[in-house]
């Protein structure tokens, strides 16, 4: 089994999602082989899988607070050799990590910009005088907090264990049900139990009234539940959009198979990104 690539450095939520995926598919690696490959960017994660450095790649696709990760959608649209082979839905539990002996000793709080924004109320209430600094990842903040006791990081309990940092407060995010969904990109989907989900991207033949309805009505008439729909510009003409759709069912099984066959003749683009086992809440907050 080759490594699983993720957006690093070690200790990010992407790293935690990679570990969760490895557990779900029961990966077995040879002794001495690093099972996870930290990458500097999302394109580098894909490149690692394309170049056979990794067997799978983890890319964040949406967050329950921030919405879609547009770069991931753009990357997968351009990708030809890989497909979505799985998903991980990771609860995002932000923690305050520091070697400070008490809260009053904290002078700075570092984290990813989204993490700082998602903990705004807690920071205003408990650390109103602390300087806030945005860095490239929660893991980078944790690494720095390990070296400087006057600094606190907002990161996960997973990062706290990795960098051996005390957790001063847990679940400090403003919205307690915060979750990030990750796509697993690879060549072949593992054999996992259902229920299943299919991700696809479609474009209407023409930009005219009812064009989106003409696509979606077939799913409704077949009783297929759409779990997500997201629009992205085609990057060709202003006002022209692609639609990323997640729906229940397998692309090769009825009734979805028949719906997709009918749509091929009535859409400008129809690309199946992958059919895979749904995350059924297996991943718990660390």
Buried (B, 14 or more C-beta within 10 A) or exposed (E): BBBBBBBBBBBBBBBBBBBBBBEBBEBEBEEEEEBBBBBEEBBBBBBBBBEEBBBBBBBBBBBBBEEBBEBBBBBBBEBEEBBBBBBBBBBBBBBBBBBBEEBEEBBBBBBBEBBBBBBEEBBEEBBEEBEBBEBBBBBBBBBBBBEBBEBBBBBBBBBBEBBEBEBBBBBBBBEEEBBBBBBBBBEEBBEEEEEBBBBBBBBBEEBEEEBBEBBBEBBEEBEBEEEBBBEBEBEEEEEBBBBBBBBBBBBEEEBBEEBBEEBEEBBBBBBBBBBBBBBEEEBEBB
